[in-house]
Amino acid sequence: MIATTTLPVLAGCAERLSAVHPAGPAAATIATLWWVMLIGASAIFLFVMVLLVLAFRRAPAPQAPAAEQRQERIWIAALGLGFPLAVLSSLLAYGLVVGERLLPRPASDVVTVRAEGRQWAWSFSYADAPGRITGDVLHVPAGRPVDVQITSADVIHSFWVPRLAGKLDAIPGHVNVLRIEAWAPGDYAGVNAEYNGPGYRGHVFTVRAHDEAGWGRFLAGGAP
């Protein structure tokens, strides 16, 4: 009974909040980073396991001290330390480069919105539509970069739309800027990923990406 009900639910939620099913350039970069890190970590793990198995083999015939020292240098320095350090250094360098790509850099077509979290709701305002405020649904244009100015009215929350970008904290009295973008129109699920009380699990929102005509209607005051 549990299997018949759980599996369909999991299948339906597989992509809705999945960071490895990106729907925008920032999320695609993060997903690629995740896969690269997984491959690198797996390579180190498998290599160390191979060395462990080889270490438990039957002891070789006695060798001269110089030969034993040479083998120790190979096994400990080159294989045990050199390989993991080389892989980890490469992953660190790659991660730093990717992190630079995710920064919100100036661009002519950037849309600016403001997200304010509170227990337990989100309100969104729009630089291109002064005075317009929406609750728990953030409206953005598809195919254009959007800078979300994130803050909080009470405690620390976390703004996260897994299929569009990484997550960023909403801090009282401070504004953090997150660059998001949706490749195509549609609704994308967002959550508060910071535990801050018993109601945080229901602290969710939606990012609604419009095509060009729909975005124009929204800015003109049309129905969301």
C-alpha positions in Angstrom: 0.0 0.0 0.0 2.8 2.4 1.0 4.7 1.7 -2.2 1.7 2.1 -4.5 0.9 5.6 -3.0 4.5 6.8 -2.4 6.0 6.1 -5.8 3.5 8.0 -7.8 3.9 11.0 -5.5 7.6 10.9 -5.8 7.4 10.6 -9.5 5.1 13.7 -9.7 7.5 15.8 -7.5 10.7 14.6 -9.2 11.2 17.8 -11.3 9.1 20.3 -9.5 11.8 21.1 -6.9 14.8 19.4 -8.5 18.0 21.4 -8.9 19.2 18.9 -11.5 16.3 19.6 -13.8 17.2 23.2 -14.6 14.8 25.6 -16.4 17.2 28.6 -16.6 20.9 29.4 -17.2 21.8 29.9 -13.5 20.2 26.6 -12.5 21.9 24.9 -15.5 25.3 26.1 -14.3 24.6 24.9 -10.7 23.4 21.5 -12.0 26.6 21.1 -14.1 28.6 22.0 -11.0 26.7 19.4 -9.0 27.4 16.7 -11.6 31.1 17.6 -11.9 31.5 17.5 -8.1 29.7 14.2 -7.9 32.0 12.7 -10.6 35.1 14.0 -8.9 34.0 12.8 -5.4 33.1 9.4 -6.9 36.5 9.1 -8.6 38.3 9.8 -5.3 36.1 7.3 -3.4 36.6 4.5 -6.0 40.3 5.1 -6.2 40.7 5.0 -2.4 38.7 1.8 -2.3 40.9 0.2 -4.9 44.0 1.2 -2.8 42.3 -0.2 0.3 41.7 -3.6 -1.4 45.2 -3.7 -2.7 46.5 -2.9 0.8 44.8 -6.1 2.1 46.4 -8.4 -0.4 48.9 -10.9 0.8 52.1 -9.3 1.9 54.8 -9.3 -0.8 58.2 -10.9 -0.4 60.7 -9.0 1.8 62.5 -6.2 -0.1 65.5 -4.1 0.5 64.9 -1.0 2.6 65.5 1.3 -0.4 62.8 -0.5 -2.4 60.4 -0.4 0.5 60.8 3.3 0.9 60.3 3.8 -2.8 57.1 1.9 -2.7 55.9 3.8 0.3 56.5 7.1 -1.5 54.5 5.8 -4.5 51.6 4.5 -2.4 51.3 7.2 0.2 52.6 10.4 -1.6 51.7 9.8 -5.2 48.5 7.7 -4.9 47.2 8.4 -1.4 47.8 12.1 -1.4 48.7 13.3 -4.9 45.6 12.0 -6.7 43.0 13.3 -4.2 44.7 16.6 -3.9 44.9 17.0 -7.7 41.2 16.2 -8.1 40.1 18.4 -5.2 42.2 21.3 -6.4 40.7 21.0 -9.9 37.2 21.0 -8.4 37.9 24.0 -6.2 39.2 26.0 -9.2 36.2 25.0 -11.3 33.8 25.9 -8.4 35.4 29.4 -8.1 35.0 30.0 -11.8 31.4 28.9 -11.8 30.7 31.0 -8.7 31.9 34.1 -10.6 29.5 33.3 -13.5 26.5 33.4 -11.1 27.1 36.9 -9.8 24.4 39.5 -10.9 26.4 41.6 -13.3 25.0 44.7 -15.0 23.1 44.2 -18.2 20.8 46.3 -20.3 17.8 44.0 -20.2 17.8 43.2 -16.4 14.4 43.3 -14.6 14.5 44.3 -10.9 12.0 42.9 -8.4 11.9 42.9 -4.6 11.0 39.9 -2.4 10.2 40.3 1.2 9.7 37.2 3.4 7.8 37.1 6.7 6.2 34.3 8.8 4.7 32.8 6.7 4.3 34.6 3.4 6.2 36.4 0.6 5.3 39.7 -0.9 6.8 40.9 -4.2 7.1 44.4 -5.7 8.3 45.5 -9.1 10.5 48.3 -10.3 8.8 48.4 -13.6 5.3 48.6 -12.0 5.5 51.0 -9.0 2.9 50.3 -6.4 2.1 46.8 -7.7 2.5 44.1 -5.0 1.7 40.4 -5.3 1.6 37.8 -2.6 3.3 34.4 -2.8 3.5 34.7 -6.7 6.5 36.4 -8.2 5.9 37.5 -11.8 8.9 37.7 -14.2 9.4 37.8 -17.9 10.7 34.6 -19.5 14.0 34.8 -21.4 15.3 37.9 -19.5 17.6 38.1 -16.4 15.8 39.1 -13.2 17.6 40.5 -10.2 15.6 39.6 -7.0 16.3 41.9 -4.1 15.7 39.7 -1.2 15.0 40.8 2.4 12.9 39.9 5.4 10.4 41.6 7.7 11.1 39.5 10.8 13.5 36.6 10.9 15.9 34.9 8.5 14.2 33.1 5.6 15.7 31.6 2.5 14.6 32.3 -1.0 15.0 29.2 -3.3 13.6 28.4 -6.7 15.6 25.2 -7.4 14.9 25.1 -11.2 15.9 28.7 -11.7 18.8 29.5 -9.4 20.5 28.8 -6.2 19.2 29.9 -2.8 19.9 33.0 -0.9 19.0 34.2 2.6 16.4 36.9 3.3 17.9 38.8 6.3 16.1 41.5 8.2 17.5 45.0 7.5 19.7 43.7 4.7 19.2 43.2 0.9 20.7 40.3 -0.9 20.5 40.1 -4.7 19.9 36.9 -6.6 20.0 36.7 -10.4 17.4 34.3 -11.8 16.1 33.6 -15.3 13.5 31.3 -16.9 14.1 29.9 -20.4 10.4 29.4 -21.0 7.0 30.7 -19.7 5.5 28.7 -16.9 5.2 28.3 -13.1 8.2 27.3 -11.0 8.0 26.3 -7.4 9.8 28.2 -4.7 10.4 27.4 -1.1 11.8 28.8 2.1 14.8 26.5 2.7 15.7 28.0 6.2 14.1 26.4 9.3 12.8 29.3 11.4 9.7 27.9 13.2 7.0 25.3 12.9 5.4 27.0 9.9 8.4 27.0 7.6 7.3 23.9 5.7 4.3 25.8 4.3 6.3 28.9 3.5 6.2 28.4 -0.3 5.7 30.6 -3.3 5.6 30.4 -7.1 7.6 32.2 -9.8 5.4 32.8 -12.8 7.3 33.5 -16.0 5.4 35.3 -18.7 5.9 35.5 -22.4 6.5 39.0 -23.8 2.8 39.8 -24.3 1.8 38.4 -20.9 4.6 40.4 -19.2 3.3 43.6 -20.9 -0.2 42.9 -19.7 1.0 42.4 -16.1 3.0 45.6 -16.1 -0.1 47.5 -17.5 -2.1 46.3 -14.5 -3.8 43.3 -16.0 -4.8 40.2 -14.1 -1.8 38.1 -13.0 
